[in-house]
């Protein structure tokens, strides 16, 4: 494990049920050692202000408003069964399970807990779990997580499934790859998902050859009708009854209710309908609980089973009626039409790809046609051609909006126009390659090599990157100064190699303009927002007047302290999130009584808009010269949104080229890398 990271985080995620999240959070603190260092991250949406305040009163808690990317939601809900309970805004929060992998960047170990749980015993043993720890899912298989008509090739679908109510992970896993893979597969298999997050994670274990450590479900997430539920450390209300819907559940699990009363004392919201329940505060569990709940489950099961013969008889009756009404010859034609072999469909599609019209008016029709050809099945038969074609169509579709298309510069329009051409389709079909990346590289090298330099240029040689290891950690020498990196020599080498490649002038991630005016000037005051390892300021220490370096991640901040220890007269380190949130650092407030920054670099993983909203005073000051280097590639709409925030006060231009953006769980559109903005300073008129 990486010792520079914080040790442990619990992730609790909820939409519209703050009382459930609050109960789990209070339970964690009650049953974890008092002197142990850990964070409880609460990802939420649709919480009232009083609930957020109540959560923030609880020790160890860090609240974080959470929403999935709009493009991800659009794609998943388009494919997903509209009757699925997971297609609602609240149901979609199940995909926040995948955020445990992203958090492993900051923590050695991350624990996911569902919010329909009651913690009722010491859980400190979690710290002894290593790798990927999870409970089994009883009699259920991987196949049972998907619809019956699902065709999921390449996986053992009859393998016993695991249950994602509690997951313990550590940073020995390939967590970055897991994060992006899970979101991508959620989109790919959306139409087949029954238990969305659980289905994808079961496949991920096979894809990444992870052998899970199965922990005892009778201890760590005992279902409410389990025989040993009252002796379990965690009771899981995983069936259809929850404490906030059934008074009988509350009476059987008084620990949950007592914790709920603590939540109310903090000012948190009550669950709907409690006033009408027959409850009191002197509840205690009894042996009757398990039998009573089992009986209720059995009664539900009996009703479910009794409906099956009725459904079967109705189906048989309808079949008889159709036989009587439709002649045999027509029935045969209909059967042939509806059961046409998929291989024939794919062959037909592949022949016609280059013949489909490519003008913008027909893009939505083409996308619909491709979706109707069972995307995942086609992929196994015609390989990356369809996949890459679909990527191209998504780009075309996005830029079919004339406003978006007109916002592109000549390079961007050139790319979109070519992808929209018949030549592109013919070229695609003629290539005998089967991976999207192969098509992408072929396209770049043979048509527009200058538009995607970050993918085709022979950057700095990895072997030329020198990483030094010493008692105080790993570091590189940059402009003659030590820059400390995370303690893995090979990982540090690859990281620095990528970082330096990104700062070559032709790369879209390059912050500064080589040989141009958009650069660091003598006596500049720098504010580096989202500094990470802190390379940006250290290069210019001899030139600048002062640097204010902001970083929220503990693992990076501890390294920044080592890197900048010799330069404290010129550098101020500030730990925390910068933005317009209640708990964030406002730049207007921070620089209120000190000399203002003249150059600000903002690279904060998609929160750039929040940072800019926290510095409206600095932006609007007509007499303050300022240059801004702002990353605009994290979200698809960042560039136009940030342009609108800056308005006409700034002259704006962009770094070279575009990102063909594919890592996110969303369509891979063209994105600008870094906006370089220079304020138009009003000069006082001479008298």
PAROPA-147843 format. One line per field, with one value per residue (C-alpha): x, y, z. Coordinates in nm, 4 decimals. Example, Ala and Ser with C-alpha at 12.3 -4.5 7.8 and 13.67 -1.06 7.14 Angstrom:
// PAROPA-147843
X = c(1.2300;1.3670) .
Y = c(-0.4500;-0.1060) .
Z = c(0.7800;0.7140) .
END
This chain:
// PAROPA-147843
X = c(0.0000;0.1061;0.1987;0.1623;-0.2131;-0.4679;-0.5455;-0.9215;-1.2386;-1.5986;-1.8179;-2.1897;-2.4065;-2.7706;-3.0285;-3.3235;-3.2909;-3.0685;-3.2082;-3.0708;-2.7264;-2.7164;-2.7972;-2.5084;-2.2666;-2.3572;-2.3286;-1.9772;-1.8589;-2.0306;-1.8587;-1.5160;-1.2312;-1.2430;-0.8742;-0.8634;-0.8037;-1.0580;-1.2907;-1.6581;-1.7410;-2.1107;-2.2004;-2.5476;-2.8030;-3.1484;-3.0592;-3.2096;-2.9779;-3.0618;-2.9566;-2.6221;-2.5646;-2.6604;-2.4112;-2.1364;-2.1860;-2.0838;-1.7132;-1.5068;-1.7732;-1.6913;-2.0009;-1.9798;-2.2630;-2.2591;-2.4128;-2.3271;-2.2169;-2.5175;-2.3909;-2.3592;-2.7137;-2.8474;-2.6902;-2.7787;-3.1406;-3.1851;-3.0916;-3.2250;-3.5720;-3.7926;-3.9770;-3.6574;-3.6389;-3.2761;-3.3690;-3.4886;-3.2531;-3.2350;-3.1863;-2.8974;-2.7020;-2.6284;-2.3504;-2.1693;-2.0460;-1.7738;-1.6416;-1.4695;-1.2042;-1.1438;-1.1051;-0.8174;-0.6073;-0.6296;-0.6816;-0.5088;-0.8434;-1.2015;-1.5173;-1.8559;-2.1672;-2.5255;-2.7531;-3.0257;-2.8192;-2.8020;-2.4536;-2.4884;-2.1411;-1.7706;-1.6465;-1.2792;-1.1828;-1.2379;-0.8820;-0.7539;-0.9223;-0.6983;-0.7492;-1.1116;-1.3386;-1.7087;-1.9866;-2.1357;-2.4853;-2.6251;-2.7831;-2.7667;-2.5319;-2.3746;-2.6391;-2.9162;-2.7879;-2.8909;-3.2111;-3.2820;-3.2279;-2.8812;-2.5920;-2.2740;-1.9890;-1.6503;-1.7612;-1.8651;-2.2287;-2.3010;-2.0401;-2.1684;-2.2323;-2.1146;-2.3288;-2.2175;-2.3925;-2.0527;-1.7229;-1.3766;-1.1041;-0.7414;-0.4951;-0.3258;-0.6028;-0.5794;-0.8254;-0.7893;-0.8612;-1.1497;-1.3047;-1.3217;-1.4044;-1.7062;-1.8628;-1.8014;-1.9567;-2.2558;-2.3329;-2.2623;-2.4865;-2.7459;-3.0389;-2.9735;-2.9048;-3.1259;-2.8938;-2.6791;-2.3765;-2.3711;-2.3887;-2.0980;-1.8771;-1.9327;-1.8062;-1.5169;-1.3852;-1.3590;-1.2271;-0.9397;-0.8873;-0.9496;-1.0149;-1.2353;-1.1856;-1.5320;-1.6243;-1.8961;-2.2308;-2.3878;-2.1552;-2.1007;-2.4351;-2.6826;-3.0169;-3.3037;-3.4633;-3.1286;-3.1090;-2.8161;-2.9211;-2.9211;-2.5712;-2.4372;-2.2138;-2.4262;-2.7903;-2.8905;-3.2481;-3.1897;-3.5376;-3.8452;-3.9010;-3.7059;-3.7221;-3.8643;-4.1527;-4.2421;-4.2924;-4.2435;-3.8847;-3.8140;-3.9508;-3.7272;-3.4182;-3.4285;-3.0586;-3.1541;-3.4335;-3.2243;-2.9615;-3.2369;-3.3400;-2.9779;-2.9990;-3.3118;-3.1372;-2.8715;-3.1456;-3.1714;-3.4957;-3.7332;-3.8510;-4.2025;-4.4840;-4.3136;-4.5861;-4.8449;-4.6372;-4.7003;-4.3571;-4.1959;-3.8399;-3.8158;-3.7753;-3.5778;-3.5125;-3.6753;-3.6412;-3.9751;-3.8224;-3.6545;-3.9515;-4.1923;-3.9875;-3.9299;-4.3022;-4.3570;-4.0940;-4.2466;-4.5904;-4.4545;-4.2768;-4.5985;-4.7893;-4.5150;-4.5150;-4.8940;-4.8943;-4.6723;-4.9334;-5.1826;-4.9310;-4.8464;-5.2154;-5.2795;-4.9818;-5.1088;-5.4582;-5.3248;-5.1188;-5.4335;-5.6250;-5.3430;-5.3283;-5.7000;-5.6885;-5.3638;-5.3229;-5.0332;-4.8498;-4.8541;-4.7436;-4.4447;-4.3506;-4.3806;-4.1676;-3.8990;-3.9068;-3.8773;-3.6227;-3.3864;-3.0375;-2.8065;-2.5168;-2.7273;-2.8123;-2.4484;-2.3374;-2.6083;-2.5015;-2.1309;-2.2023;-2.4118;-2.1970;-2.0289;-2.3630;-2.5400;-2.5947;-2.3562;-2.5123;-2.6003;-2.9767;-2.9602;-2.7331;-3.0000;-3.1571;-2.8226;-2.7577;-3.0996;-3.0358;-2.7031;-2.8562;-3.1249;-2.8553;-2.7748;-2.4498;-2.2776;-2.3547;-2.2349;-1.9075;-1.8127;-1.8788;-1.7433;-1.4967;-1.3881;-1.5274;-1.8751;-1.7383;-1.5281;-1.8064;-2.0388;-1.7807;-1.7629;-2.1417;-2.1579;-1.9114;-2.1078;-2.4328;-2.2944;-2.1615;-2.4717;-2.5828;-2.4790;-2.3805;-2.1395;-1.9997;-1.9442;-1.7634;-1.4896;-1.1841;-1.0695;-0.8907;-1.1981;-1.4266;-1.1803;-1.2029;-1.5825;-1.6211;-1.3956;-1.5736;-1.8999;-1.7782;-1.8458;-1.4676;-1.4354;-1.6958;-1.5356;-1.1921;-1.3201;-1.4737;-1.1605;-0.9361;-0.8871;-0.8285;-1.0454;-0.9701;-1.1051;-0.7588;-0.6184;-0.8781;-0.8109;-0.4358;-0.4851;-0.7141;-0.4691;-0.1549;-0.3065;-0.5233;-0.4588;-0.1350;-0.1146;-0.4520;-0.3726;-0.0042;-0.0489;-0.1229;0.1361;0.4417;0.7447;0.7508;1.0378;1.1925;1.0839;1.4376;1.5617;1.3544;1.5766;1.4033;1.6088;1.5194;1.6398;1.5415;1.3078;1.1326;1.1351;1.2137;1.3178;1.5414;1.3524;1.5336;1.7910;1.5340;1.3906;1.0266;0.9025;0.6721;0.4860;0.7079;0.7322;1.0262;0.8746;0.5332;0.7063;0.9074;0.5928;0.4088;0.6863;0.7259;0.3564;0.3639;0.6563;0.5060;0.1892;0.3839;0.5422;0.4138;0.2084;0.0201;-0.3380;-0.2562;0.0288;-0.0444;0.1880;0.2597;0.6197;0.7737;0.4462;0.3106;0.1031;0.3783;0.5113;0.6458;0.9025;0.7571;0.4350;0.2335;0.1180;-0.1836;-0.1652;-0.5085;-0.4877;-0.1091;-0.0685;0.3122;0.3729;0.5943;0.4269;0.5533;0.8951;1.0183;0.9641;1.0770;1.3677;1.1411;0.8244;0.7527;0.5493;0.3519;0.0333;-0.0108;-0.3498;-0.3957;-0.6734;-0.5346;-0.3327;-0.1035;0.0015;0.0121;0.2662;0.4908;0.4503;0.5738;0.8948;0.9401;0.8935;1.0573;1.3707;1.1653;0.9240;1.0112;0.8622;0.5909;0.2750;0.1090;-0.2667;-0.4485;-0.8144;-1.0702;-1.1041;-1.4535;-1.7862;-1.9112;-1.9864;-1.6720;-1.4461;-1.1825;-1.3030;-1.0233;-1.1941;-1.1832;-0.8327;-0.6776;-0.8963;-0.6216;-0.3044;-0.1442;-0.3511;-0.2312;-0.1444;-0.1296;-0.3686;-0.3471;-0.6648;-0.6622;-0.9144;-1.0723;-1.3903;-1.4468;-1.2943;-1.6319;-1.6674;-1.3205;-1.4056;-1.7331;-1.5321;-1.3229;-1.5769;-1.4284;-1.0832;-1.2239;-1.4280;-1.1561;-1.0830;-0.7419;-0.5987;-0.3894;-0.4434;-0.3775;-0.5636;-0.4655;-0.7824;-0.8285;-1.1408;-1.1282;-1.2675;-1.6310;-1.7758;-1.9393;-1.6598;-1.5079;-1.8253;-1.9357;-1.6028;-1.6042;-1.9449;-1.8154;-1.5225;-1.7369;-1.5876;-1.3443;-1.0839;-0.9148;-0.9366;-0.7433;-0.6690;-0.3719;-0.2863;-0.5186;-0.7973;-0.8419;-1.0354;-1.1720;-1.2300;-1.1399;-1.4677;-1.7877;-1.9450;-1.9282;-1.5782;-1.6147;-1.3546;-1.2464;-1.0171;-0.7320;-0.6398;-0.7997;-0.5465;-0.7270;-0.5793;-0.7736;-0.8266;-0.7006;-0.8429;-0.5686;-0.6256;-0.6449;-0.3652;-0.4768) .
Y = c(0.0000;0.3596;0.4974;0.8597;0.8156;0.8416;0.4998;0.4519;0.6009;0.4857;0.5824;0.6293;0.7424;0.8469;1.0372;1.1828;0.9601;1.1578;0.9747;0.6458;0.7920;0.9641;0.6366;0.4518;0.7394;0.7527;0.3743;0.3823;0.6290;0.4323;0.1057;0.2183;0.2816;0.6365;0.7097;0.5666;0.8022;0.7633;0.9700;0.9129;1.0501;1.1134;1.1501;1.2966;1.4650;1.6021;1.6656;1.9626;2.2196;2.1055;1.7488;1.8655;2.0711;1.7712;1.5483;1.8076;1.8050;1.4380;1.3710;1.2274;1.3262;1.4962;1.5817;1.5880;1.6745;1.4057;1.3747;1.1483;1.3127;1.4191;1.2265;0.9059;0.9442;1.0129;0.7006;0.4676;0.5790;0.5642;0.1945;0.0931;-0.0494;0.2518;0.0500;-0.0256;0.1319;0.2106;0.4388;0.7101;0.9863;0.8189;0.4720;0.5917;0.6652;0.2915;0.3635;0.5664;0.2245;0.2673;0.5776;0.3526;0.2858;0.6550;0.7214;0.4727;0.7525;0.9234;0.6354;0.3039;0.1381;0.2331;0.0703;0.0925;0.0535;0.0525;0.2906;0.0313;-0.1112;-0.1037;-0.1198;-0.3018;-0.4315;-0.3417;-0.3139;-0.2329;-0.5740;-0.4108;-0.2807;-0.6402;-0.7042;-0.6873;-0.6918;-0.7027;-0.8202;-0.8836;-1.1235;-1.3890;-1.3475;-1.6802;-1.8908;-1.6168;-1.6375;-1.3701;-1.4472;-1.3604;-1.0009;-0.9559;-0.9993;-1.3408;-1.2177;-1.0772;-1.2037;-1.1344;-1.3127;-1.3921;-1.4370;-1.7309;-1.6334;-1.9386;-1.8400;-1.7617;-1.3901;-1.1519;-0.8918;-0.5274;-0.4158;-0.4003;-0.3824;-0.3404;-0.2459;-0.1436;0.0229;-0.3043;-0.3318;-0.1835;0.0752;0.3368;0.0832;-0.0604;0.2852;0.3663;0.0079;-0.0140;0.3085;0.2096;-0.1360;0.0151;0.2007;-0.0990;-0.3400;-0.0897;-0.2510;-0.5861;-0.4757;-0.5915;-0.5077;-0.2512;-0.1914;-0.5511;-0.6888;-0.4764;-0.5447;-0.9205;-0.8946;-0.6699;-0.9373;-1.1759;-0.9161;-0.8154;-1.1712;-1.0568;-1.3382;-1.1787;-1.2540;-1.3686;-1.2411;-1.3964;-1.2465;-1.3675;-1.1247;-0.8397;-0.7963;-1.0430;-1.0139;-0.9171;-1.2631;-1.4394;-1.6733;-1.4862;-1.1342;-0.9935;-1.1274;-0.9782;-0.6730;-0.5285;-0.6047;-0.5464;-0.4494;-0.5840;-0.7159;-0.5045;-0.3829;-0.0944;0.0649;0.3811;0.1917;-0.0803;-0.0258;-0.4014;-0.3717;-0.0909;-0.2954;-0.5870;-0.3671;-0.1034;-0.0193;0.1468;0.3445;0.4611;0.5829;0.7538;0.9491;1.0687;1.1832;1.3855;1.5559;1.6774;1.8500;1.5897;1.5175;1.2487;0.9750;1.0212;0.8536;0.8044;0.9955;0.7396;0.4409;0.2762;0.3347;0.4142;0.4643;0.1484;-0.1135;-0.4355;-0.7229;-1.0600;-1.4158;-1.3799;-1.1351;-1.3857;-1.6224;-1.3380;-1.1898;-1.5305;-1.5898;-1.2559;-1.3425;-1.6874;-1.5328;-1.2926;-1.5807;-1.7865;-1.4989;-1.4550;-1.8252;-1.8442;-1.5758;-1.7784;-2.0389;-1.7568;-1.5718;-1.8943;-1.9690;-1.6167;-1.6472;-1.9822;-1.8368;-1.5415;-1.7779;-1.9796;-1.6653;-1.5466;-1.8886;-1.8736;-1.5215;-1.5286;-1.7706;-2.0163;-1.8643;-1.5205;-1.6632;-1.8200;-1.4896;-1.3030;-1.5627;-1.5352;-1.1575;-1.1425;-1.4224;-1.3274;-1.4561;-1.1946;-1.2844;-1.1879;-0.8565;-0.7824;-0.8811;-0.6563;-0.3727;-0.4019;-0.3884;-0.0784;0.1240;0.3150;0.3661;0.5328;0.9060;1.1198;1.4609;1.6045;1.5734;1.1919;1.1423;1.0628;0.8113;0.6355;0.6209;0.4686;0.2105;0.1114;0.0750;-0.1510;-0.3884;-0.5054;-0.3204;-0.5665;-0.8673;-0.6922;-0.6017;-0.9689;-1.0354;-0.7379;-0.6108;-0.2534;-0.1259;-0.0776;0.0501;0.3145;0.4023;0.4549;0.6826;0.8805;0.9052;1.0316;1.3054;1.3897;1.3969;1.6279;1.8740;1.8574;2.1424;2.4386;2.6483;2.3830;2.3282;2.7015;2.7246;2.4934;2.6421;2.5325;2.2227;2.1083;2.1617;1.9728;1.6693;1.6731;1.7254;1.4328;1.1989;1.3038;1.2146;0.9068;0.8701;0.8048;0.5248;0.3525;0.3828;0.2361;-0.0714;-0.1409;-0.1657;-0.5131;-0.4065;-0.4865;-0.2428;0.1123;0.2421;0.0908;0.2785;0.5979;0.5786;0.4872;0.7858;1.0219;0.9062;0.8922;1.2015;1.4659;1.3956;1.7523;1.7452;1.4789;1.5217;1.3800;1.0373;1.0123;1.2179;1.0252;1.2130;1.2174;0.8727;0.7029;0.5773;0.9392;1.0165;0.9931;0.9222;0.9274;0.7336;0.8503;0.8178;1.1136;0.9642;0.9570;1.2731;1.4088;1.7066;1.9776;2.2997;2.1878;2.1549;1.8443;1.7623;1.4816;1.2140;0.9187;0.6382;0.3965;0.4572;0.3040;0.4626;0.7968;0.7582;0.6952;0.9799;1.2354;1.1136;1.1800;1.5116;1.6485;1.5184;1.7115;2.0360;2.0229;2.3194;2.1111;1.9191;2.0304;2.0113;2.2648;2.5564;2.8196;2.9596;2.8988;3.2155;3.4067;3.6620;3.4076;3.3077;3.3731;3.7293;3.8771;3.9614;3.7699;3.6449;3.2923;3.1055;2.7354;2.5803;2.2009;2.1843;1.8038;1.7470;2.1229;2.1288;2.4401;2.6995;2.5525;2.6137;2.9887;3.0497;3.2713;3.4923;3.5306;3.7433;3.4803;3.1575;3.0484;2.6751;2.5164;2.1380;1.9392;1.5838;1.4875;1.2552;1.5373;1.8023;1.6081;1.5862;1.9584;2.0296;1.8388;1.9958;2.3558;2.3348;2.5216;2.8013;2.9071;3.2725;3.2610;2.9977;2.9626;2.6189;2.6049;2.2760;2.2592;2.2691;2.5979;2.6861;2.8483;2.5708;2.6201;2.4367;2.5546;2.8272;3.1399;3.3102;3.6472;3.5996;3.4538;3.7416;4.0096;4.1665;4.0558;4.1272;3.9849;3.7111;3.8073;3.4529;3.1753;2.8137;2.6062;2.2278;2.0747;1.7725;1.9403;2.1908;2.4811;2.6573;2.6490;2.8025;3.0850;3.1532;3.1948;3.4757;3.7025;4.0030;3.9322;3.8693;4.1901;4.4200;4.6373;4.7515;4.4114;4.2559;3.8818;3.5764;3.2482;2.8995;2.6914;2.3235;2.2796;1.9102;1.7467;1.7983;1.8263;2.1669;2.3229;2.5364;2.7291;2.7514;2.8958;3.1365;3.2595;3.3071;3.5183;3.7160;3.9956;4.1058;3.8563;3.7779;3.4001;3.1476;2.7774;2.5446;2.3483;2.0827;1.8835;1.5906;1.3058;1.2409;0.8736;0.7939;0.9135;0.7064;0.9251;0.9788;1.0613;1.4127;1.6653;1.8815;2.1764;2.1264;2.4566;2.7996;3.0819;3.3978;3.7454;4.0249;4.3475;4.6002;4.9513;5.2135;5.5371;5.8387;6.0907;6.4360) .
Z = c(0.0000;-0.0596;0.2817;0.1673;0.1329;0.4105;0.5546;0.5324;0.3903;0.4097;0.1137;0.1754;-0.1154;-0.1164;-0.3166;-0.1285;0.1825;0.4216;0.7253;0.5848;0.5107;0.8516;1.0275;0.8617;0.9294;1.2992;1.3161;1.1696;1.4339;1.7100;1.6200;1.4967;1.7475;1.8842;1.8202;1.4686;1.1752;0.8932;0.6743;0.5985;0.2544;0.1985;-0.1694;-0.1974;-0.4172;-0.3377;0.0278;0.2108;0.3664;0.7213;0.6330;0.4938;0.8098;1.0268;0.8448;0.8804;1.2587;1.2685;1.3221;1.0333;0.7769;0.4471;0.2419;-0.1341;-0.3757;-0.6412;-0.9832;-1.2724;-1.5993;-1.8094;-2.1111;-1.9069;-1.7721;-2.1210;-2.2683;-1.9814;-1.9503;-2.3282;-2.3260;-1.9850;-1.9327;-1.8587;-1.5918;-1.4026;-1.0576;-1.1402;-1.4316;-1.1891;-1.0681;-0.7272;-0.8750;-1.0918;-0.7734;-0.7643;-1.0154;-0.7499;-0.6301;-0.8922;-0.7149;-0.4579;-0.7214;-0.7866;-0.4144;-0.3970;-0.5482;-0.2081;0.0370;0.1018;0.1696;0.0773;0.2145;0.0452;0.2628;0.1358;0.3234;0.3965;0.6826;1.0597;1.2102;1.5415;1.6338;1.6212;1.2624;1.3271;1.1781;0.8384;0.8667;0.8491;0.5123;0.2057;-0.1712;-0.2844;-0.0014;-0.0472;0.0542;-0.1709;-0.3128;-0.1973;-0.4686;-0.7312;-1.0297;-1.2503;-1.5121;-1.2658;-1.2527;-1.6171;-1.8151;-1.9643;-2.3209;-2.2396;-2.4497;-2.2543;-2.4266;-2.2790;-1.9181;-1.6987;-1.6483;-1.4305;-1.1754;-0.8252;-0.7864;-0.5172;-0.3411;-0.3479;-0.0266;0.1431;-0.0468;0.1020;-0.1473;-0.1231;-0.3571;-0.4563;-0.7188;-1.0722;-0.9469;-1.2218;-1.4937;-1.2902;-1.2538;-1.6244;-1.7267;-1.4942;-1.6221;-1.9848;-1.9379;-1.7573;-2.0806;-2.3030;-2.1104;-1.9849;-2.1668;-1.9948;-1.6360;-1.3487;-1.0581;-1.2425;-1.0196;-0.8987;-1.2523;-1.3746;-1.0707;-1.1071;-1.4654;-1.3595;-1.1219;-1.4157;-1.6607;-1.4298;-1.2961;-0.9391;-0.6919;-0.4250;-0.0581;0.0495;0.3944;0.6093;0.5113;0.8368;1.0123;0.7661;0.5922;0.7361;0.5626;0.7932;0.7868;0.8469;1.1435;1.3051;1.2147;1.5684;1.6312;1.3060;1.3004;1.0187;0.9419;0.5808;0.4933;0.1459;0.0825;0.0066;0.3635;0.5099;0.8562;0.7026;0.5393;0.7945;1.1673;1.2186;1.0912;1.3369;1.6253;1.5296;1.4843;1.7604;1.7085;1.3814;1.5463;1.8403;1.5939;1.3966;1.7068;1.7393;1.3762;1.4531;1.7475;1.5041;1.3016;1.0262;0.8408;0.9608;0.7265;0.5840;0.7726;1.1096;1.2882;1.1772;1.2979;1.6336;1.7851;2.1161;2.2246;2.4412;2.1712;2.1983;1.9581;2.0145;1.8893;1.7123;1.4673;1.2377;1.2213;1.1640;0.8788;0.7247;0.7260;0.5543;0.2908;0.2338;0.1949;-0.0708;-0.2466;-0.2491;-0.4082;-0.6665;-0.7532;-0.7647;-1.0344;-1.2670;-1.3779;-1.4395;-1.6582;-1.8386;-1.9062;-2.0340;-2.2676;-2.3978;-2.4509;-2.6497;-2.8611;-2.9453;-3.0396;-3.2699;-3.4357;-3.5028;-3.6441;-3.8500;-4.1442;-4.1224;-4.4214;-4.2597;-3.9241;-4.0970;-4.2619;-3.9326;-3.7544;-4.0225;-3.9977;-3.6199;-3.5801;-3.8606;-3.7907;-3.6371;-3.8646;-4.1640;-3.9992;-3.9303;-4.2801;-4.4217;-4.1948;-4.2745;-4.6477;-4.6081;-4.3667;-4.6473;-4.8218;-4.5305;-4.5847;-4.3843;-4.3969;-4.0564;-4.1184;-4.1098;-3.8098;-3.5510;-3.7872;-3.8339;-3.4616;-3.4062;-3.6792;-3.5267;-3.1818;-3.3287;-3.4530;-3.0991;-3.0498;-2.8126;-3.0356;-3.3480;-3.1787;-3.1434;-3.5109;-3.6993;-3.4433;-3.3986;-3.7271;-3.5860;-3.2566;-3.4252;-3.6647;-3.3701;-3.2060;-3.5284;-3.5472;-3.1893;-3.2768;-3.5906;-3.3972;-3.1303;-3.3865;-3.6046;-3.3799;-3.5939;-3.2930;-3.1663;-3.5142;-3.5705;-3.2351;-3.3667;-3.5314;-3.8781;-3.7411;-3.5525;-3.8519;-4.0691;-3.8390;-3.8193;-4.1948;-4.2735;-4.0288;-4.1965;-4.5436;-4.7537;-4.7944;-4.4222;-4.4333;-4.7310;-4.5742;-4.2495;-4.4127;-4.6186;-4.3129;-4.1659;-3.8070;-3.5116;-3.2325;-3.2096;-3.1182;-3.4394;-3.6418;-3.4516;-3.5081;-3.8738;-3.9166;-3.7475;-3.9276;-4.2742;-4.2741;-4.0076;-3.8206;-3.6908;-3.5170;-3.2587;-3.1761;-2.8260;-2.9743;-3.2514;-3.1565;-3.0271;-2.6949;-2.4498;-2.4148;-2.0962;-2.0412;-2.0313;-1.7207;-1.4131;-1.0814;-0.7623;-0.4499;-0.1099;0.2558;0.2161;-0.0893;-0.4711;-0.6635;-1.0017;-1.0689;-1.2579;-1.3436;-1.0848;-0.8058;-0.6408;-0.7137;-0.4885;-0.6312;-0.4870;-0.3563;-0.6455;-0.8762;-1.1898;-1.1334;-1.0704;-1.3926;-1.5999;-1.4282;-1.4927;-1.8502;-1.9176;-1.7327;-1.9316;-2.2580;-2.1831;-2.1504;-2.4950;-2.7007;-2.9475;-2.6786;-2.5925;-2.2196;-2.2390;-2.0036;-2.1502;-2.4942;-2.5930;-2.7314;-2.6922;-2.4464;-2.2561;-2.0187;-1.6695;-1.6434;-1.4116;-1.0673;-1.1340;-0.8392;-0.9197;-0.7826;-0.8720;-0.8114;-0.8171;-0.7950;-0.7579;-0.7495;-0.7939;-1.1043;-1.2491;-1.0015;-0.9271;-1.2813;-1.2412;-0.8810;-0.9825;-1.1917;-0.9824;-0.6778;-0.4919;-0.5473;-0.3677;-0.4151;-0.3441;-0.3168;-0.1470;-0.1581;0.1485;-0.0484;-0.2827;-0.0106;0.1968;-0.1116;-0.1814;0.1706;0.0934;-0.2505;-0.1366;0.2072;0.0828;-0.0768;0.1977;0.1509;-0.1991;-0.1623;0.0456;0.0580;0.1204;0.1807;0.0785;-0.2009;-0.3877;-0.5078;-0.4264;-0.1963;0.1724;0.2864;0.0028;-0.0106;-0.1917;-0.3843;-0.3401;0.0370;0.0467;-0.1511;0.0061;0.2194;0.0408;-0.2942;-0.5774;-0.8161;-1.1724;-1.3135;-1.2108;-1.3277;-1.2673;-1.3149;-1.0744;-1.2450;-1.3687;-1.0841;-1.2798;-1.3007;-0.9216;-0.8809;-1.1207;-0.9394;-0.6172;-0.7703;-0.9402;-0.7619;-0.9013;-1.2475;-1.2505;-1.1119;-1.4192;-1.2937;-1.2030;-1.4821;-1.4906;-1.7049;-1.6555;-1.7746;-1.7304;-1.8165;-2.0293;-2.1235;-1.8082;-1.9135;-2.2607;-2.2077;-1.9996;-2.2762;-2.3719;-2.0079;-1.8941;-2.1871;-2.0691;-1.7118;-1.8326;-2.0747;-2.2805;-2.0094;-2.1325;-2.4600;-2.4984;-2.7033;-2.6672;-2.6577;-2.9694;-3.1109;-2.9451;-2.7133;-2.8731;-2.5291;-2.4501;-2.0866;-1.9366;-1.9128;-2.1789;-2.5567;-2.6885;-2.8272;-2.9345;-2.6420;-2.6140;-2.3671;-2.1975;-2.2302;-2.2151;-2.1072;-2.0688;-1.9018;-2.0916;-1.8365;-1.8533;-1.8679;-1.6828;-1.9134;-1.8755;-1.7678) .
END
